[in-house]
């Protein structure tokens, strides 16, 4: 049986990924030393010498894991104690250091890497592409498959918070058999306004006026806010415009160039076949005006009856431009 890891460095600001990194190291230690104790050290409450006390051998033996949080916020005392510890690491101790960003504690980071620390990255998950990659990774780790369009629908539905997105992935892998489709996402998260916006936009850009208006009016009756529906509609139109003007090329290459996911490029290409430049421009202008109206802007030529009326007019405009 191999020895437990003794040093680990977790870099990056994404808390969920950093916590998973800590858990993975603790699990690796406990696989060898099941009775391992975990001690957490926080900069705000740190007292000089505290780290070295935690690292001292116990009278009863056993292994300890010391997790130092937020080294980038540490005062000089903690930085100095970490340097002293790394110059002469203790036996039967695993030191895990979390560092979000910046140069604070760089000497400690260099010493950890030089000492052979296991490095785990917790990069920020901010863009839609980051979130698509995260969802795909969650399903791959669970040895499950999800349709690309379902990934997009899920990100739109719950992608504002990474923990909620991770929880949604877990629920779908647990509750849905086989390939996870858009319909499954809609079943579980269909009341989310972003998912509704995705379905409205999909129907509108396809020119399916009856379906788009039925979905929209159902959402309005349910009390959903028009603002994010308009935002999703605008995003879908922009994606079609970007892909249509990008020329030929593989989906993966265009995705990298445009900051999109490959499946979004493919979907935008399919949608763009029914559009030309002038009609797409007119649709974008209509949605831009609706964005102003639903947020309380004032038209110079006429008053808008309500945000609901504004979004309805935008959806109708997109449908009619698509149909010529």
C-alpha positions in Angstrom: 0.0 0.0 0.0 1.4 3.4 -1.0 2.1 6.1 1.6 -0.5 9.0 1.9 0.3 12.3 0.1 2.1 14.7 2.4 1.8 18.0 0.5 -1.0 19.4 -1.6 -1.6 22.8 -3.2 -5.0 23.9 -4.4 -4.9 27.0 -6.6 -7.8 29.1 -8.1 -10.9 31.0 -6.9 -13.6 28.5 -7.5 -14.8 27.3 -4.1 -16.7 24.2 -5.2 -13.7 22.9 -7.1 -11.3 23.8 -4.3 -13.5 22.0 -1.8 -13.6 18.9 -4.0 -9.8 19.1 -4.2 -9.4 19.1 -0.5 -11.9 16.2 -0.2 -10.0 14.2 -2.7 -6.7 14.6 -0.8 -8.3 13.8 2.5 -9.9 10.7 0.9 -6.5 9.6 -0.4 -5.0 9.9 3.0 -7.9 8.1 4.7 -7.7 5.2 2.2 -4.3 4.5 3.9 -4.9 6.0 7.4 -8.7 5.6 8.1 -8.5 7.4 11.5 -7.0 10.6 10.1 -7.9 13.8 11.9 -8.5 17.0 9.9 -7.6 20.4 11.3 -8.5 23.6 9.5 -6.5 26.8 9.8 -8.0 30.2 8.7 -6.0 33.4 8.4 -8.5 35.6 10.2 -8.2 33.7 13.4 -4.6 32.5 13.2 -2.2 32.8 16.1 1.6 32.6 15.7 2.9 29.1 16.2 -0.5 27.5 15.8 0.4 25.6 12.6 3.5 24.0 14.3 1.4 23.0 17.3 -1.1 21.2 15.0 1.9 19.5 13.3 3.4 18.2 16.5 3.3 14.4 17.0 0.3 13.2 19.0 0.8 11.1 22.2 -1.6 8.6 20.7 0.1 8.5 17.2 -2.0 8.6 14.1 -2.1 10.8 11.0 -3.2 14.5 10.8 -4.3 16.5 7.8 -3.9 20.3 8.2 -5.9 22.4 5.7 -4.6 26.0 5.4 -7.3 28.1 3.8 -6.8 31.3 1.9 -3.0 31.7 2.0 -3.5 34.7 -0.3 -5.1 36.5 2.7 -2.6 35.3 5.3 -0.6 37.6 7.6 3.2 37.4 8.0 3.0 35.0 11.0 1.2 32.3 9.0 3.4 32.7 6.0 6.5 32.4 8.2 5.2 29.4 10.0 4.4 27.7 6.7 7.9 28.4 5.5 9.4 26.9 8.7 7.2 23.8 8.4 8.2 23.2 4.8 11.9 23.5 5.6 11.4 20.5 7.9 8.1 18.7 7.4 6.7 16.6 10.2 6.1 12.9 10.0 2.5 11.5 9.7 1.2 14.9 8.6 -0.4 16.0 5.3 -0.4 19.7 4.6 -3.0 21.1 2.2 -2.8 24.8 1.2 -5.5 26.7 -0.6 -4.5 29.8 -2.5 -7.0 31.7 -4.7 -4.8 34.1 -6.6 -2.1 36.8 -6.5 1.5 36.8 -5.3 0.9 36.8 -1.5 2.7 33.8 -0.1 4.7 33.1 -3.3 7.7 31.8 -1.4 5.4 29.2 0.3 3.9 28.2 -3.1 7.4 27.8 -4.6 8.4 25.6 -1.6 5.3 23.5 -1.9 5.9 22.8 -5.6 9.6 22.2 -5.0 8.7 19.7 -2.3 6.6 17.7 -4.8 3.1 18.9 -3.7 0.1 17.5 -5.5 -1.2 20.6 -7.4 -5.0 20.8 -8.0 -6.4 23.7 -10.0 -9.8 25.3 -9.1 -10.1 27.7 -12.0 -13.0 30.1 -12.1 -16.1 28.9 -13.9 -17.6 32.0 -15.3 -18.4 31.9 -19.1 -21.1 29.8 -20.7 -18.4 27.8 -22.3 -16.8 27.1 -18.9 -20.2 26.0 -17.6 -20.8 23.8 -20.6 -17.4 22.1 -20.0 -18.2 21.7 -16.3 -21.6 20.0 -17.0 -20.0 17.7 -19.6 -17.3 16.8 -17.1 -19.8 16.0 -14.4 -21.6 13.6 -16.7 -18.4 12.1 -17.9 -17.3 11.5 -14.3 -20.6 9.8 -13.6 -20.1 7.7 -16.8 -23.3 9.1 -18.3 -24.2 10.9 -21.5 -26.1 14.2 -22.0 -27.2 15.6 -25.3 -25.4 18.8 -26.3 -28.6 20.8 -26.5 -29.6 19.5 -23.0 -26.3 20.9 -21.7 -27.2 24.3 -23.0 -30.7 24.1 -21.5 -29.3 23.1 -18.1 -26.8 25.9 -18.1 -29.5 28.4 -19.0 -31.7 27.0 -16.3 -29.4 26.8 -13.3 -26.0 28.0 -14.4 -25.9 31.2 -12.3 -24.6 29.2 -9.3 -22.1 26.4 -9.8 -23.2 24.5 -6.7 -26.8 24.5 -8.0 -25.5 23.4 -11.4 -23.5 20.5 -9.9 -26.6 19.5 -7.8 -28.7 19.5 -11.0 -26.2 17.3 -12.8 -26.3 14.9 -9.9 -30.1 14.8 -9.8 -30.3 14.1 -13.6 -27.7 11.3 -13.5 -29.5 9.8 -10.6 -33.1 10.1 -11.8 -32.9 9.8 -15.6 -32.1 6.6 -17.4 -30.0 6.6 -20.6 -29.2 9.7 -22.6 -30.3 12.9 -20.8 -32.2 15.0 -23.4 -33.6 18.6 -23.4 -37.0 17.2 -22.5 -35.5 15.7 -19.2 -34.1 19.1 -18.3 -37.4 20.7 -19.0 -39.2 18.2 -16.9 -37.0 19.0 -13.8 -36.3 22.6 -14.4 -38.9 23.8 -16.9 -40.2 26.4 -14.5 -36.9 28.2 -14.5 -37.3 31.3 -16.6 -34.0 30.8 -18.4 -35.2 27.4 -19.7 -38.4 28.9 -20.8 -36.5 31.6 -22.6 -34.4 29.0 -24.3 -37.5 27.2 -25.7 -39.2 30.5 -26.7 -36.0 31.6 -28.6 -35.6 28.2 -30.3 -39.2 28.4 -31.6 -38.9 32.0 -32.6 -35.7 31.6 -34.5 -37.2 28.7 -36.3 -40.1 30.9 -37.3 -42.7 28.7 -35.4 -44.9 31.6 -34.3 -47.7 29.5 -32.8 -45.3 27.5 -30.6 -43.2 30.5 -29.6 -46.3 32.5 -28.6 -47.9 29.6 -26.7 -44.7 29.1 -24.7 -44.3 32.8 -24.0 -47.9 33.3 -22.9 -47.7 30.2 -20.7 -44.6 31.7 -19.1 -46.3 35.1 -18.6 -49.3 33.5 -17.0 -47.0 31.8 -14.6 -45.6 35.2 -13.6 -42.2 34.9 -15.1 -40.1 38.0 -15.6 -39.8 39.1 -19.3 -36.2 40.5 -18.8 -34.3 37.2 -18.9 -36.5 35.9 -21.7 -35.5 38.8 -23.9 -31.8 38.3 -22.8 -31.9 34.7 -24.0 -33.5 35.7 -27.3 -30.8 38.3 -27.8 -28.1 35.8 -27.0 -29.4 33.3 -29.5 -29.6 35.9 -32.3 -26.1 37.1 -31.5 -24.8 33.5 -31.8 -26.4 33.0 -35.1 -24.9 36.3 -36.4 -21.4 35.5 -35.1 -21.4 32.0 -36.6 -22.9 33.1 -39.9 -20.2 35.8 -40.3 -17.4 33.6 -39.2 -17.2 31.7 -42.5 -16.2 28.1 -43.0 -14.3 26.0 -40.5 -14.7 23.2 -38.1 -17.0 23.5 -35.1 -14.2 23.0 -32.6 -12.1 25.8 -34.2 -14.9 28.2 -34.5 -16.0 27.5 -30.9 -12.5 28.4 -29.7 -12.4 31.6 -31.9 -15.9 32.7 -30.9 -15.9 31.7 -27.2 -18.8 29.3 -27.7 -19.3 25.5 -27.2 -19.0 23.4 -30.4 -22.6 22.2 -30.1 -23.7 25.9 -30.0 -21.8 26.5 -33.3 -23.5 23.5 -34.9 -27.0 24.7 -33.6 -26.4 28.3 -34.8 -25.3 27.0 -38.2 -28.5 25.0 -38.6 -30.6 28.0 -37.5 -28.7 30.5 -39.7 -29.7 28.6 -42.9 -33.1 30.3 -42.7 -31.8 33.8 -42.2 -30.0 36.5 -44.2 -28.1 39.5 -43.0 -30.8 42.2 -43.3 -33.5 40.1 -41.7 -31.2 39.0 -38.9 -30.2 42.7 -38.3 -33.9 43.7 -38.1 -34.6 40.9 -35.6 -31.7 42.0 -33.5 -32.9 45.6 -33.5 -36.4 44.5 -32.5 -35.0 42.5 -29.5 -32.7 45.3 -28.5 -35.7 47.7 -28.4 -37.6 45.1 -26.3 -34.7 44.9 -23.9 -35.0 48.7 -23.3 -38.8 48.5 -23.0 -38.9 45.6 -20.5 -36.3 47.4 -18.3 -38.4 50.5 -18.1 -36.9 52.5 -21.0 -39.0 55.2 -22.7 -39.7 55.1 -26.4 -39.7 58.4 -28.1 -42.3 57.4 -30.7 -44.9 55.7 -28.5 -45.5 54.4 -25.0 -45.2 50.7 -24.5 -48.2 49.1 -22.8 -46.2 46.7 -20.6 -43.1 44.6 -20.4 -45.2 41.6 -21.4 -46.4 43.4 -24.5 -42.9 44.4 -25.4 -41.5 40.9 -25.2 -44.5 39.5 -27.2 -43.8 42.1 -30.0 -40.2 41.1 -30.0 -41.0 37.4 -30.4 -43.5 38.1 -33.2 -40.9 40.3 -34.9 -38.3 37.5 -34.8 -40.8 34.9 -36.1 -41.9 37.2 -39.0 -38.3 38.1 -40.0 -37.4 34.5 -40.1 -40.4 33.8 -42.3 -39.7 36.7 -44.6 
